[in-house]
Amino acid sequence: MLELAGRLSLLGPLGVSFGFAEGGGQAAFAAELDRSFRRRCASAWDVPRVRSALAWVGPFVIATGRDPLFVPAIELPGQVYNRVSLDMLSEFIRTSPPLGKTRGEHVSADVAQSYVGVVRTLRSREARYDIAPEHVNLNAPLAFKAMRREDAPKGDRRISRGLRAAMLYAAAEAGFTRLTSTQAAIDWAAGLAAHNLMLRGGEVGVPDGIEPDPRRILTFDSFEWFDACTDSDGALWLVVTVVPIKDPTARKKGYPCPIARRHDGPLGADPLCTYDALAIAWWLRRGGGLGTFPRDGMGRPAAGWWRLAVLRTAATADDAPFFTVAGGFPYATSDVRRLVRNIARAAGVPEPELGEYGAKAARIGGATDWRDELGAEQARAVIRRRGRWETDVAEIYQRTLVNEQLRGSVVVGGARGASLEDVCRGWVQPADRA
C-alpha cells in the first residue's frame, strides 16, 4: 500500500521541508526516525479502504493528465488547486464503472465521498498539514447531495441472509464434515462460534488484507475454560474474549462472552454444542487427538481437561491464531464467507441462492436466534453487549420472525392502552428526524 501511495506522489513533504539536511550520520538518523514514525502511523490506517481509494487515483491521473495531483498548499491558490483535484476525482469515481466487486452501475455517493476523503487525509497526514481546508470546500457538499438523490434508497445494509441454528443442524444431519480431520473440526467450531458469539466475518480471524495482530484477534489466549459451577447450571463453560474489528483507533478492549456446554451427553454428541466444537478444535490444535481427549466414564469432557491439553505440548503458542486455514494462516473474511456458503449448501440451500449468504450471515442468524429464544425485550440488551454493538444498529441484524408477526396479528386487536397524546391535550409527539 505504501509503495503504491509513493508511486502516486502521495507520500512525504509537500512544499515544506521536514528539516533533514543531507549527509551526516545525525541527519540520516533523524530522517529514519521520521520514516519509522510515519510507518507506525500507517499501520493504524484502514488498509483495505485506503487500498480501494488509491485504486482510483492512478487511472484518474492518466485519464486527466492532472500532474501534479497536489501542490504545496500553504497559500490559498494551492489549497484551491488541491480542492479542484479532489472534486474532479469524486466526479471521476462517480462516472466511471465500479471497480472490483462493487454492485450497481456506479459507485454510491457515500463510497465516492469516503474514497476522496481517504486520499485527502492520506496526503495531508504525510504533508503534516491540511492540503485542502474546509474553507475552500464550497461545492463538494452540493455535488454529493445531488449524487445521493440519484442513488437508490438504502436498504438495511448489504443484502445477506442469516445462517440460523436450524440450518447448522440440517447441515450436520446431512453429513457436513465436522470430525474427520483437524481442519474439519476447526471449520465447524468456527461456524458455531460465529453464530453463537455473533462474530463479524473479520472477527473470526482477520479482515481480508490485514496482517494479524495477536492482541486483537482470536488466539488461544482468548479462550479461558472453567469448571462447572452454579451459574453454569452444573455445566462446563468457557469465556471467549472478542476484540471488535470496528475500532479504527485500536483502543477498544475485548468483550468477554461466556459459552456453556449445552448438553450432558458424550463429547460431540450434540452437533450444535459450541463448547464441544471449540474444545475438540482446541485439543486437536494443542497436539492431542480426538480419541485421547480426556473424558469421564460417560464419554463427557473430564473436569479440567484443558489443563492436560496445555501440559501435553507447547507446539502451539498462546498468541497463535485459533481459527486457521491450511498452512496455519488465520481465517480471513473471505474464508468465513466460503465456510458459511458451504454450510448453507449442505443444509439444502439451492445453488443460485448461496450468493445471498455473506461473511456476516452467522452474525445475522445468531442475533435473530438469540431474540427468538429469549424474546425481544430480554434479548435486546444481551444481543447488544454480546454482539459488541454500541448503538441500536443491532436490531438491523435481527430478521423478522413469522411467529412473532403472527402472534402480534392476533393480540393487536385487544390493545386498549392510552397514548400520551390522549392524556396530554394539545401536545403531539414530535416525529423522528430522518
C-alpha positions as semicolon CSV with decimal commas, in nm:
position;residue;x (nm);y (nm);z (nm)
1;M;0,000;0,000;0,000
2;L;0,278;0,245;0,092
3;E;0,462;0,155;-0,226
4;L;0,153;0,237;-0,433
5;A;0,099;0,564;-0,247
6;G;0,462;0,655;-0,311
7;R;0,428;0,592;-0,685
8;L;0,128;0,826;-0,686
9;S;0,332;1,100;-0,513
10;L;0,110;1,090;-0,206
11;L;0,388;1,044;0,049
12;G;0,636;1,277;0,209
13;P;0,658;1,658;0,239
14;L;0,465;1,898;0,019
15;G;0,625;2,240;-0,013
16;V;0,757;2,240;0,343
17;S;1,095;2,095;0,439
18;F;1,100;1,844;0,722
19;G;1,444;1,975;0,819
20;F;1,659;1,675;0,739
21;A;1,980;1,803;0,584
22;E;2,156;1,563;0,351
23;G;2,477;1,397;0,467
24;G;2,598;1,320;0,814
25;G;2,500;1,038;1,044
26;Q;2,279;1,252;1,265
27;A;2,069;1,376;0,972
28;A;2,030;1,022;0,840
29;F;1,922;0,901;1,183
30;A;1,671;1,186;1,213
31;A;1,527;1,101;0,871
32;E;1,497;0,736;0,970
33;L;1,311;0,831;1,288
34;D;1,064;1,027;1,076
35;R;1,015;0,735;0,836
36;S;0,967;0,498;1,129
37;F;0,711;0,735;1,281
38;R;0,518;0,758;0,952
39;R;0,520;0,380;0,911
40;R;0,381;0,347;1,261
41;C;0,101;0,587;1,174
42;A;0,034;0,397;0,851
43;S;-0,005;0,071;1,048
44;A;-0,317;0,221;1,208
45;W;-0,483;0,306;0,876
46;D;-0,783;0,116;0,745
47;V;-0,566;-0,062;0,488
48;P;-0,843;-0,215;0,270
49;R;-1,022;0,120;0,239
50;V;-0,701;0,308;0,163
51;R;-0,609;0,049;-0,100
52;S;-0,957;0,079;-0,256
53;A;-0,930;0,458;-0,268
54;L;-0,582;0,450;-0,420
55;A;-0,704;0,217;-0,695
56;W;-0,887;0,519;-0,842
57;V;-0,603;0,771;-0,827
58;G;-0,375;0,620;-1,093
59;P;-0,648;0,586;-1,360
60;F;-0,767;0,939;-1,276
61;V;-0,422;1,092;-1,330
62;I;-0,377;0,901;-1,656
63;A;-0,722;0,998;-1,788
64;T;-0,697;1,366;-1,696
65;G;-0,324;1,438;-1,711
66;R;-0,364;1,610;-1,373
67;D;0,003;1,601;-1,277
68;P;0,088;1,700;-1,014
69;L;-0,227;1,592;-0,842
70;F;-0,149;1,807;-0,537
71;V;0,071;2,114;-0,494
72;P;0,203;2,298;-0,187
73;A;-0,098;2,448;-0,010
74;I;0,033;2,697;0,241
75;E;-0,135;2,974;0,042
76;L;-0,488;2,995;-0,096
77;P;-0,404;2,922;-0,465
78;G;-0,251;2,586;-0,374
79;Q;-0,543;2,498;-0,148
80;V;-0,789;2,573;-0,427
81;Y;-0,584;2,371;-0,678
82;N;-0,589;2,068;-0,446
83;R;-0,962;2,106;-0,379
84;V;-1,030;2,108;-0,752
85;S;-0,826;1,788;-0,787
86;L;-1,038;1,623;-0,517
87;D;-1,362;1,747;-0,673
88;M;-1,258;1,613;-1,012
89;L;-1,158;1,282;-0,854
90;S;-1,504;1,249;-0,694
91;E;-1,673;1,305;-1,029
92;F;-1,433;1,060;-1,199
93;I;-1,517;0,790;-0,944
94;R;-1,889;0,857;-0,977
95;T;-1,899;0,849;-1,357
96;S;-1,664;0,552;-1,407
97;P;-1,766;0,184;-1,399
98;P;-1,724;0,039;-1,047
99;L;-1,404;-0,149;-0,969
100;G;-1,383;-0,494;-0,818
101;K;-1,695;-0,650;-0,670
102;T;-1,890;-0,326;-0,621
103;R;-2,258;-0,376;-0,701
104;G;-2,467;-0,148;-0,917
105;E;-2,397;0,067;-1,219
106;H;-2,194;0,329;-1,034
107;V;-2,018;0,391;-0,706
108;S;-2,255;0,529;-0,442
109;A;-2,225;0,888;-0,321
110;D;-2,120;0,779;0,028
111;V;-1,846;0,550;-0,104
112;A;-1,716;0,810;-0,351
113;Q;-1,706;1,072;-0,077
114;S;-1,528;0,828;0,152
115;Y;-1,261;0,750;-0,108
116;V;-1,195;1,117;-0,177
117;G;-1,173;1,180;0,196
118;V;-0,921;0,897;0,233
119;V;-0,697;1,043;-0,039
120;R;-0,713;1,391;0,114
121;T;-0,642;1,259;0,464
122;L;-0,353;1,043;0,347
123;R;-0,182;1,329;0,161
124;S;-0,246;1,573;0,447
125;R;-0,104;1,341;0,709
126;E;0,206;1,286;0,503
127;A;0,245;1,661;0,438
128;R;0,177;1,739;0,806
129;Y;-0,091;1,996;0,725
130;D;-0,437;2,010;0,563
131;I;-0,379;2,030;0,188
132;A;-0,741;2,132;0,114
133;P;-0,900;2,302;0,416
134;E;-1,276;2,317;0,459
135;H;-1,293;2,689;0,379
136;V;-1,223;2,604;0,012
137;N;-1,470;2,314;0,013
138;L;-1,779;2,503;-0,105
139;N;-1,906;2,286;-0,389
140;A;-1,836;1,921;-0,298
141;P;-2,121;1,902;-0,043
142;L;-2,365;2,011;-0,313
143;A;-2,230;1,756;-0,560
144;F;-2,253;1,469;-0,311
145;K;-2,604;1,577;-0,216
146;A;-2,704;1,557;-0,582
147;M;-2,540;1,213;-0,611
148;R;-2,738;1,085;-0,312
149;R;-3,060;1,195;-0,480
150;E;-2,961;0,985;-0,780
151;D;-2,879;0,680;-0,566
152;A;-3,146;0,424;-0,499
153;P;-3,291;0,422;-0,146
154;K;-3,074;0,242;0,104
155;G;-3,171;-0,098;0,229
156;D;-3,081;-0,238;0,566
157;R;-2,714;-0,283;0,481
158;R;-2,578;-0,514;0,218
159;I;-2,821;-0,792;0,139
160;S;-2,741;-1,106;0,333
161;R;-2,947;-1,384;0,475
162;G;-2,884;-1,517;0,821
163;L;-2,722;-1,852;0,898
164;R;-2,972;-1,984;1,151
165;A;-2,929;-2,260;1,408
166;A;-3,176;-2,478;1,218
167;M;-2,951;-2,457;0,912
168;L;-2,645;-2,557;1,115
169;Y;-2,835;-2,858;1,246
170;A;-2,957;-2,950;0,897
171;A;-2,602;-2,930;0,764
172;A;-2,476;-3,158;1,041
173;E;-2,758;-3,406;0,979
174;A;-2,674;-3,402;0,607
175;G;-2,318;-3,510;0,684
176;F;-2,126;-3,181;0,680
177;T;-1,772;-3,281;0,775
178;R;-1,708;-3,200;1,140
179;L;-1,476;-3,456;1,292
180;T;-1,295;-3,619;1,001
181;S;-0,981;-3,405;1,034
182;T;-0,831;-3,123;1,234
183;Q;-0,930;-2,874;0,964
184;A;-1,288;-3,003;0,959
185;A;-1,308;-2,963;1,336
186;I;-1,172;-2,608;1,314
187;D;-1,418;-2,517;1,038
188;W;-1,719;-2,646;1,231
189;A;-1,605;-2,474;1,550
190;A;-1,564;-2,150;1,353
191;G;-1,918;-2,177;1,217
192;L;-2,075;-2,244;1,557
193;A;-1,867;-1,976;1,730
194;A;-1,954;-1,717;1,463
195;H;-2,324;-1,792;1,520
196;N;-2,314;-1,815;1,900
197;L;-2,090;-1,511;1,951
198;M;-2,242;-1,313;1,662
199;L;-1,897;-1,264;1,510
200;R;-1,833;-1,039;1,214
201;G;-1,654;-1,211;0,931
202;G;-1,326;-1,041;1,021
203;E;-1,364;-1,127;1,391
204;V;-1,336;-1,500;1,329
205;G;-0,982;-1,425;1,213
206;V;-0,882;-1,105;1,035
207;P;-1,039;-0,884;0,766
208;D;-0,911;-0,951;0,415
209;G;-0,575;-0,785;0,350
210;I;-0,494;-0,717;0,718
211;E;-0,190;-0,856;0,896
212;P;-0,293;-1,043;1,215
213;D;-0,228;-0,862;1,542
214;P;-0,217;-1,120;1,828
215;R;-0,362;-0,858;2,062
216;R;-0,673;-0,807;1,852
217;I;-0,767;-1,144;1,701
218;L;-0,894;-1,471;1,846
219;T;-0,589;-1,660;1,969
220;F;-0,553;-1,949;2,213
221;D;-0,512;-1,687;2,481
222;S;-0,863;-1,557;2,401
223;F;-1,019;-1,874;2,545
224;E;-1,048;-1,932;2,919
225;W;-1,201;-2,260;3,034
226;F;-1,388;-2,306;3,363
227;D;-1,513;-2,588;3,581
228;A;-1,885;-2,639;3,632
229;C;-2,050;-2,403;3,880
230;T;-2,389;-2,282;3,999
231;D;-2,406;-2,002;3,741
232;S;-2,349;-2,254;3,463
233;D;-2,618;-2,490;3,599
234;G;-2,354;-2,753;3,662
235;A;-2,213;-2,747;3,308
236;L;-1,857;-2,689;3,192
237;W;-1,816;-2,348;3,036
238;L;-1,567;-2,104;2,889
239;V;-1,524;-1,735;2,817
240;V;-1,414;-1,611;2,475
241;T;-1,272;-1,259;2,469
242;V;-1,355;-1,088;2,138
243;V;-1,198;-0,759;2,028
244;P;-1,428;-0,572;1,785
245;I;-1,278;-0,514;1,442
246;K;-1,470;-0,188;1,406
247;D;-1,211;0,001;1,606
248;P;-1,006;0,239;1,387
249;T;-0,830;0,386;1,693
250;A;-0,729;0,040;1,827
251;R;-0,849;0,140;2,175
252;K;-1,142;-0,091;2,240
253;K;-1,091;-0,370;2,486
254;G;-1,201;-0,726;2,442
255;Y;-1,559;-0,829;2,523
256;P;-1,585;-1,144;2,740
257;C;-1,853;-1,378;2,602
258;P;-1,944;-1,687;2,810
259;I;-2,042;-2,016;2,645
260;A;-2,178;-2,313;2,843
261;R;-2,191;-2,677;2,738
262;R;-2,548;-2,723;2,610
263;H;-2,597;-3,094;2,681
264;D;-2,488;-3,363;2,924
265;G;-2,407;-3,637;2,675
266;P;-2,079;-3,767;2,533
267;L;-1,836;-3,523;2,373
268;G;-1,955;-3,427;2,024
269;A;-2,295;-3,596;2,057
270;D;-2,477;-3,266;2,006
271;P;-2,355;-3,114;1,677
272;L;-2,476;-2,767;1,784
273;C;-2,284;-2,760;2,112
274;T;-2,041;-2,474;2,061
275;Y;-1,848;-2,572;2,374
276;D;-1,779;-2,921;2,243
277;A;-1,681;-2,794;1,898
278;L;-1,435;-2,545;2,044
279;A;-1,297;-2,799;2,291
280;I;-1,234;-3,054;2,015
281;A;-1,062;-2,796;1,796
282;W;-0,857;-2,677;2,093
283;W;-0,742;-3,027;2,180
284;L;-0,652;-3,115;1,822
285;R;-0,459;-2,789;1,774
286;R;-0,274;-2,841;2,102
287;G;-0,135;-3,170;1,978
288;G;-0,372;-3,414;2,140
289;G;-0,604;-3,638;1,944
290;L;-0,979;-3,677;1,929
291;G;-0,950;-4,034;2,051
292;T;-0,742;-3,932;2,351
293;F;-0,950;-3,633;2,461
294;P;-0,981;-3,667;2,841
295;R;-1,330;-3,799;2,917
296;D;-1,516;-3,934;3,216
297;G;-1,688;-4,271;3,233
298;M;-1,989;-4,136;3,038
299;G;-1,778;-4,003;2,750
300;R;-1,817;-3,642;2,859
301;P;-1,523;-3,399;2,882
302;A;-1,336;-3,471;3,202
303;A;-1,320;-3,195;3,462
304;G;-1,018;-2,976;3,398
305;W;-0,941;-3,144;3,064
306;W;-0,790;-2,819;2,926
307;R;-0,516;-2,825;3,188
308;L;-0,398;-3,154;3,042
309;A;-0,419;-3,009;2,692
310;V;-0,190;-2,723;2,789
311;L;0,054;-2,960;2,956
312;R;0,069;-3,205;2,664
313;T;0,252;-2,979;2,423
314;A;0,381;-2,628;2,376
315;A;0,377;-2,661;1,996
316;T;0,101;-2,401;1,959
317;A;0,179;-2,065;2,118
318;D;-0,081;-1,886;2,327
319;D;-0,079;-1,590;2,085
320;A;-0,124;-1,808;1,774
321;P;-0,447;-1,759;1,574
322;F;-0,712;-2,007;1,688
323;F;-0,920;-2,034;1,369
324;T;-0,684;-2,114;1,084
325;V;-0,697;-2,249;0,730
326;A;-0,447;-2,471;0,550
327;G;-0,092;-2,355;0,610
328;G;-0,173;-2,215;0,954
329;F;-0,291;-1,878;0,823
330;P;-0,572;-1,714;1,022
331;Y;-0,921;-1,716;0,881
332;A;-0,991;-1,411;0,664
333;T;-1,332;-1,261;0,586
334;S;-1,339;-1,442;0,251
335;D;-1,272;-1,774;0,429
336;V;-1,571;-1,711;0,657
337;R;-1,787;-1,639;0,353
338;R;-1,673;-1,966;0,194
339;L;-1,748;-2,159;0,515
340;V;-2,094;-2,003;0,551
341;R;-2,186;-2,094;0,195
342;N;-2,054;-2,449;0,234
343;I;-2,272;-2,493;0,542
344;A;-2,572;-2,339;0,366
345;R;-2,517;-2,569;0,068
346;A;-2,506;-2,873;0,297
347;A;-2,826;-2,751;0,465
348;G;-3,004;-2,764;0,130
349;V;-2,990;-2,403;0,012
350;P;-3,019;-2,401;-0,370
351;E;-2,702;-2,305;-0,553
352;P;-2,847;-1,982;-0,704
353;E;-2,930;-1,854;-0,354
354;L;-2,589;-1,915;-0,198
355;G;-2,471;-1,570;-0,307
356;E;-2,718;-1,421;-0,058
357;Y;-2,512;-1,560;0,231
358;G;-2,220;-1,333;0,317
359;A;-1,947;-1,328;0,580
360;K;-2,184;-1,175;0,837
361;A;-2,458;-1,434;0,782
362;A;-2,370;-1,611;1,108
363;R;-2,384;-1,277;1,293
364;I;-2,728;-1,208;1,148
365;G;-2,851;-1,559;1,219
366;G;-2,709;-1,557;1,570
367;A;-2,873;-1,224;1,659
368;T;-3,204;-1,348;1,521
369;D;-3,189;-1,680;1,709
370;W;-3,095;-1,511;2,036
371;R;-3,403;-1,291;2,006
372;D;-3,618;-1,588;1,907
373;E;-3,518;-1,783;2,217
374;L;-3,509;-1,503;2,474
375;G;-3,785;-1,278;2,343
376;A;-3,740;-0,929;2,204
377;E;-3,732;-0,738;2,533
378;Q;-3,499;-0,969;2,724
379;A;-3,274;-1,024;2,424
380;R;-3,220;-0,659;2,334
381;A;-2,953;-0,580;2,594
382;V;-2,796;-0,926;2,576
383;I;-2,758;-0,912;2,197
384;R;-2,620;-0,560;2,201
385;R;-2,349;-0,649;2,454
386;R;-2,263;-0,992;2,323
387;G;-2,259;-0,869;1,963
388;R;-2,035;-0,574;2,055
389;W;-2,276;-0,316;1,918
390;E;-2,253;0,035;2,059
391;T;-2,581;0,155;1,906
392;D;-2,925;0,016;1,829
393;V;-2,797;-0,093;1,487
394;A;-2,803;-0,443;1,638
395;E;-3,174;-0,454;1,563
396;I;-3,098;-0,432;1,189
397;Y;-2,937;-0,775;1,210
398;Q;-3,235;-0,941;1,376
399;R;-3,454;-1,071;1,094
400;T;-3,830;-1,052;1,126
401;L;-3,977;-1,380;1,253
402;V;-4,301;-1,521;1,113
403;N;-4,426;-1,648;1,452
404;E;-4,352;-1,310;1,609
405;Q;-4,560;-1,135;1,343
406;L;-4,841;-1,390;1,371
407;R;-4,861;-1,355;1,749
408;G;-4,876;-0,979;1,708
409;S;-5,151;-1,000;1,446
410;V;-5,366;-1,194;1,694
411;V;-5,316;-0,978;2,003
412;V;-5,312;-0,634;1,839
413;G;-5,691;-0,622;1,822
414;G;-5,706;-0,629;2,202
415;A;-5,483;-0,326;2,253
416;R;-5,654;-0,070;2,476
417;G;-5,374;0,141;2,623
418;A;-5,399;0,522;2,603
419;S;-5,123;0,716;2,430
420;L;-4,953;1,013;2,592
421;E;-5,119;1,237;2,333
422;D;-5,461;1,121;2,457
423;V;-5,374;1,228;2,808
424;C;-5,182;1,548;2,735
425;R;-5,424;1,754;2,529
426;G;-5,260;1,996;2,287
427;W;-4,934;1,801;2,273
428;V;-4,827;1,588;1,978
429;Q;-4,519;1,370;1,989
430;P;-4,252;1,512;1,754
431;A;-4,170;1,297;1,455
432;D;-3,821;1,145;1,447
433;R;-3,594;1,318;1,204
434;A;-3,487;1,117;0,902
